[in-house]
Structure formats: C-alpha cells, structure tokens
Amino acid sequence: MEKQSPLETLFSLRGHVGLVTGASVGLGVECAHALALAGADVALVARREQLLQGLASELRKSYGVKILPIAADITVEADLDRVISRTVAELGEIDILVNNAGIAPGGRAEKYSRASWDAAFAVNVTAPMVLSQKFARRLIERKKPGRIINVTSLAGYLGSAVFRYVGYAASKAALANLTRQLAIEWADHGILVNAVAPGLIPTDMNVDSLTKPGIREQNEALTPLKRLGRPEEIRGAVILLASGASSYMTGTAISIDGGRQAW
C-alpha cells in the first residue's frame, strides 16, 4: 500500500467500514462520497435499489473501495437487522454510522396531520435511535470504538418563517438532542456521536418548494453568505467527524449553513 502523508493519515478512513442511510439521493449520496473518498468501504442503505446500484458503481469506479448497496426500509426493525448482518458478512464490522435518512412532510401546524407527525418521527428519530443501538451494542460487546454522525438540520435549531414543516422541525430538534445524550452515555466506550446540521441545500427533498416565487430569494437574504449551499459542501464535515481528526469531539454539531445561525 502506498505510504500516506501525515495529512492523509489524519483524515484517512482506510480499513474502516461505514454505513449510510438514505444513500440513494441528496445529502446521503454526498455522505457516501465523503466516506469512500477517505478510503472507507461503505454500505449504502435506502429503499430505491436502482439508485443505490448506480451510486455503488460510481463510487467503486471513483475511489476503488468496496461498496455494498442494500435496499431496506429503516423503519422496519427486521430490515435493520438484515442490513447489519449483510454488511458485516460482506464488508466487515461497521465502525462508522451515518444516520442521514429523513423526510419533511409539510403543512401548517394547525392542520398538520397525526400521520405526518408520526411519519416524521419514525424516520427522523426512531430509526436513527434503533440503528444506533444495534450499532453501539456490537461495538461495546467487542470493546471497539466507533463514530456516529447524525444529519440534523438548521430546522432543528431555529424556527422558520418561510417553511411550514412542524413535524420535520420538531423531529430534527429531537435528533440533535439525541446526539448529545448518546454522546454522553457512550463516551466511556469510545463511541463518538456528533452531528452535521445543514442549512438550505437544494436536494430532491426540497427542490419543489424552491421553485415557488420568492422562496429561494428569501432564504438567500437570510443567509450571511447570500446563497444556498451546494450538496458537496457537506463532505468535509463528514470526513472530519468520521476520522481521527475529530478524536476529541463528541456531542456537538457542525453547522453547514452559510452562517445562518450566526445572525
């Protein structure tokens, strides 16, 4: 193997195995790119198998790492067990977990349906908790360290006068505090739990809303950098939190929001 420079060693993920949920589109694709770019083998998890297969081919070709696409519904516990067992069997023990999958059902708070609320929490909070438990138990049993990266959102830290998505905002806030609590409880086991908190970055999830008159302009005006984010701008933070460069970071969130929270 080619010798790495000190800088490469600091951020390298060679010899590690990552798992990314919601990896078929949007920021999940960028999280998968980040881990593979740094040298990790990666399991890609989402419901749309065709999209996963396409991304897997791209990552293998670009980075020369092992990629395992697995179609699964993260709200189904049996699917999570299957994801873990397949990943361990084909790639090795997982030591980096990226809880990225999320949904944002819209609607005004006074009309927001119970079904939308329950769906937001099932995907955005419960699934990350259950998967993190399964991941952490294996590491604790084996006395191995690991990393969990939760993809929260600016919406989990601030309210919005532009968007109406109370279930999304509440569930992302819950995920942010889940990050802090798990970081405290699992620190003794060497499992570091952090988050990345993107601002408004155009993806499949929000592209329709950005076509409405004035929405893009309002959000750009509310952002100190006066623009929306680019999906690939999440990669650096993911590599940092997955690598040895963040060995003294846990229970925190890195905002990738153009300075939005600095107002």
For each residue, the residues with C-beta under 8 A, 3 or more apart:
1: 14
2:
3:
4: 8 9 12 14
5: 8 9
6: 9 10
7: 10 11
8: 4 5 11 12
9: 4 5 6 12 244
10: 6 7 243 244 245
11: 7 8 38 239 240 243 244 245
12: 4 8 9 38 39 243 244
13: 16 18 35 38 39 40 96 239 242 243
14: 1 4 38 39 40
15: 39
16: 13 35 39 40 41 95 96 242
17: 40 41 42 43 87 91 92 93 94 95 96
18: 13 32 35 40 41 42 43 94 95 96 97 98 242
19: 42 43 45 83 84 87 94 96 97 98 135
20: 23 28 31 32 35 42 43 44 45 98 100
21: 28 45 46 74 98 99 100 101 127 128 131
22: 25 26 27 28 45 46 74 100 101 102 151
23: 20 28 29 31 32 44 45 46 52 55 69 100
24: 28 29 44 46 47 48 51 52 55
25: 22 28 29 46 48 51 203 204 205
26: 22 29 30 203 204 205 231
27: 22 30 31 100 151 198 201 203 231 234
28: 20 21 22 23 24 25 31 32 44 46 98 100 101
29: 23 24 25 26 32 33 55 231
30: 26 27 33 34 231 232 234 235 238
31: 20 23 27 28 34 35 98 100 149 151 234 235 238
32: 18 20 23 28 29 35 36 42 44 55 59 67
33: 29 30 36 37 59 62 232 235
34: 30 31 37 38 234 235 236 238 239 242
35: 13 16 18 20 31 32 38 40 42 96 98 238 239 242
36: 32 33 39 40 42 59 62 63 65 67
37: 33 34 62 63 235 239
38: 11 12 13 14 34 35 239 242 243
39: 12 13 14 15 16 36 63 65
40: 13 14 16 17 18 35 36 65 96 242
41: 16 17 18 65 66 67 68 91 92
42: 17 18 19 20 32 35 36 59 65 66 67 68 91
43: 17 18 19 20 67 68 69 70 83 86 87 91 94
44: 20 23 24 28 32 52 55 56 67 68 69 70
45: 19 20 21 22 23 52 70 72 74 83 101
46: 21 22 23 24 25 28 51 52 71 72 101
47: 24 71 72 73
48: 24 25 51 52 71
49: 52 53 69 71
50: 53 54
51: 24 25 46 48 54 55
52: 23 24 44 45 46 48 49 55 56 69 70 71
53: 49 50 56 57 69
54: 50 51 57 58
55: 23 24 29 32 44 51 52 58 59 67 69
56: 44 52 53 59 60 67 68 69
57: 53 54 60 61
58: 54 55 61 62
59: 32 33 36 42 55 56 62 63 65 67
60: 56 57 63 64 65 66 67
61: 57 58
62: 33 36 37 58 59
63: 36 37 39 59 60
64: 60
65: 36 39 40 41 42 59 60
66: 41 42 60 90 91
67: 32 36 41 42 43 44 55 56 59 60
68: 41 42 43 44 56 86 87 90 91
69: 23 43 44 49 52 53 55 56
70: 43 44 45 52 82 83 86 87
71: 46 47 48 49 52
72: 45 46 47 76 79 80 82 83
73: 47 76 79
74: 21 22 45 79 80 101 123 127 131
75: 122 123 126 127
76: 72 73 79 80
77: 80 81 130
78: 81 82
79: 72 73 74 76 82 83
80: 72 74 76 77 83 84 127 130 131 134
81: 77 78 84 85 134
82: 70 72 78 79 85 86
83: 19 43 45 70 72 79 80 86 87
84: 19 80 81 87 88 94 134 135 138
85: 81 82 88 89
86: 43 68 70 82 83 89 90
87: 17 19 43 68 70 83 84 90 91 94
88: 84 85 91 92 93 94 138
89: 85 86
90: 66 68 86 87
91: 17 41 42 43 66 68 87 88 94
92: 17 41 88
93: 17 88 138 142 144
94: 17 18 19 43 84 87 88 91 97 135 138 146
95: 16 17 18 139 144 145 146 147
96: 13 16 17 18 19 35 40 146 147 149 242
97: 18 19 94 131 132 135 146 147 148 149
98: 18 19 20 21 28 31 35 148 149 151 238 242
99: 21 127 128 131 132 148 149 150 151 175
100: 20 21 22 23 27 28 31 151
101: 21 22 28 45 46 74 123 127 128
102: 22 123 124 151 153 168 172 205
103: 119 120 123 124 168 205
104: 120 165 167 168 205 206
105: 112 116 117 119 120 165 167 168
106: 163 164 165 168 209
107: 111 112 113 116 164 165 166
108: 111 112 164
109: 112 164 166
110:
111: 107 108
112: 105 107 108 109 116 117 166 167
113: 107 116 117
114: 117 118
115: 118 119
116: 105 107 112 113 119 120 167
117: 105 112 113 114 120 121 166 167 170
118: 114 115 121 122
119: 103 105 115 116 122 123 167
120: 103 104 105 116 117 123 124 167 168 170 171
121: 117 118 124 125 126 167 170 171 174
122: 75 118 119 125 126 127
123: 74 75 101 102 103 119 120 126 127 171
124: 102 103 120 121 127 128 168 171 172 174 175
125: 121 122 128 129 171 174 175 178
126: 75 121 122 123 129 130
127: 21 74 75 80 99 101 122 123 124 130 131
128: 21 99 101 124 125 131 132 150 175 178
129: 125 126 132 133 178
130: 77 80 126 127 133 134
131: 21 74 80 97 99 127 128 134 135
132: 97 99 128 129 135 136 148 182 193
133: 129 130 136 137
134: 80 81 84 130 131 137 138
135: 19 84 94 97 131 132 138 139 146 148
136: 132 133 139 140 146 148 182 186 189 191
137: 133 134 140 141
138: 84 88 93 94 134 135 141 142
139: 95 135 136 142 143 144 145 146 189 190 191
140: 136 137 143 186 189 191
141: 137 138
142: 93 138 139
143: 139 140 189
144: 93 95 139 190
145: 95 139 189 190 191 192
146: 94 95 96 97 135 136 139 190 191 192
147: 95 96 97 191 192 193 194 241 242 246
148: 97 98 99 132 135 136 179 182 191 192 193 194
149: 31 96 97 98 99 194 195 196 238 241 242
150: 99 128 175 176 178 179 193 194 195 196
151: 22 27 31 98 99 100 102 195 196 198
152: 156 157 172 175 176 179 195 196 197 253
153: 102 156 157 168 172 197 198
154: 157 158 197 198 199 200 255 257 260 261
155: 158 160 163 165 168 169 172 173
156: 152 153 169 171 172 173 174 175 176 197
157: 152 153 154 173 176 197 253 255 261
158: 154 155 260 261
159: 169
160: 155 163 164 165 169
161:
162: 215 218 219 222
163: 106 155 160 209
164: 106 107 108 109 160
165: 104 105 106 107 155 160 168 169
166: 107 109 112 117 169 170
167: 104 105 112 116 117 119 120 121 170 171
168: 102 103 104 105 106 120 124 153 155 165 171 172
169: 155 156 159 160 165 166 172 173
170: 117 120 121 166 167 173 174
171: 120 121 123 124 125 156 167 168 174 175
172: 102 124 152 153 155 156 168 169 175 176
173: 155 156 157 169 170 176 177
174: 121 124 125 156 170 171 177 178
175: 99 124 125 128 150 152 156 171 172 178 179 195
176: 150 152 156 157 172 173 179 180 195 197 253
177: 173 174 180 181
178: 125 128 129 150 174 175 181 182
179: 148 150 152 175 176 182 183 193 194 195 251 253
180: 176 177 183 184 251
181: 177 178 184 185
182: 132 136 148 178 179 185 186 191 193
183: 179 180 186 187 192 193 194 250 251 252
184: 180 181 187 251
185: 181 182
186: 136 140 182 183 189 191 193
187: 183 184 190 191 192 250 251
188:
189: 136 139 140 143 145 186
190: 139 144 145 146 187
191: 136 139 140 145 146 147 148 182 186 187
192: 145 146 147 148 183 187 241 246 247 249 250
193: 132 147 148 150 179 182 183 186 250 251
194: 147 148 149 150 179 183 241 246 249 250 251 252 253 254
195: 149 150 151 152 175 176 179 252 253 254
196: 149 150 151 152 234 237 238 241 253 254 256
197: 152 153 154 156 157 176 253 254 255 256 257
198: 27 151 153 154 201 229 234 256 257
199: 154 223 228 229 255 256 257 258 260
200: 154 206 219 223 228 229 257
201: 27 198 228 229 230 231 233 234 256
202: 206 207 210 228 229 231
203: 25 26 27 206 207 231
204: 25 26 207
205: 25 26 102 103 104
206: 104 200 202 203 209 210
207: 202 203 204 210 211
208: 211 212
209: 106 163 206 212 215
210: 202 206 207 215 216 228
211: 207 208 215
212: 208 209 215
213:
214: 217 218
215: 162 209 210 211 212 218 219
216: 210 219 220 228
217: 214 220 221
218: 162 214 215 221 222
219: 162 200 215 216 222 223 228
220: 216 217 223 226 227 228
221: 217 218 226
222: 162 218 219 260 263
223: 199 200 219 220 226 227 228 257 258 259 260
224: 258 259 260 262 263
225: 258 259
226: 220 221 223 258
227: 220 223 258
228: 199 200 201 202 210 216 219 220 223 258
229: 198 199 200 201 202 233 234 256 257 258
230: 201 233
231: 26 27 29 30 201 202 203 234
232: 30 33 235
233: 201 229 230 236 256
234: 27 30 31 34 196 198 201 229 231 237 238 256
235: 30 31 33 34 37 232 238 239
236: 34 233 239 240
237: 196 234 240 241 254 256
238: 30 31 34 35 98 149 196 234 235 241 242
239: 11 13 34 35 37 38 235 236 242 243 245
240: 11 236 237 243 245 246 254
241: 147 149 192 194 196 237 238 246 249 254
242: 13 16 18 34 35 38 40 96 98 147 149 238 239 246
243: 10 11 12 13 38 239 240 246
244: 9 10 11 12 247
245: 10 11 239 240
246: 147 192 194 240 241 242 243 249
247: 192 244
248:
249: 192 194 241 246 252
250: 183 187 192 193 194
251: 179 180 183 184 187 193 194
252: 183 194 195 249
253: 152 157 176 179 194 195 196 197
254: 194 195 196 197 237 240 241
255: 154 157 197 199 260 261
256: 196 197 198 199 201 229 233 234 237
257: 154 197 198 199 200 223 229 260 261
258: 199 223 224 225 226 227 228 229
259: 223 224 225 262 263
260: 154 158 199 222 223 224 255 257 263
261: 154 157 158 255 257
262: 224 259
263: 222 224 259 260
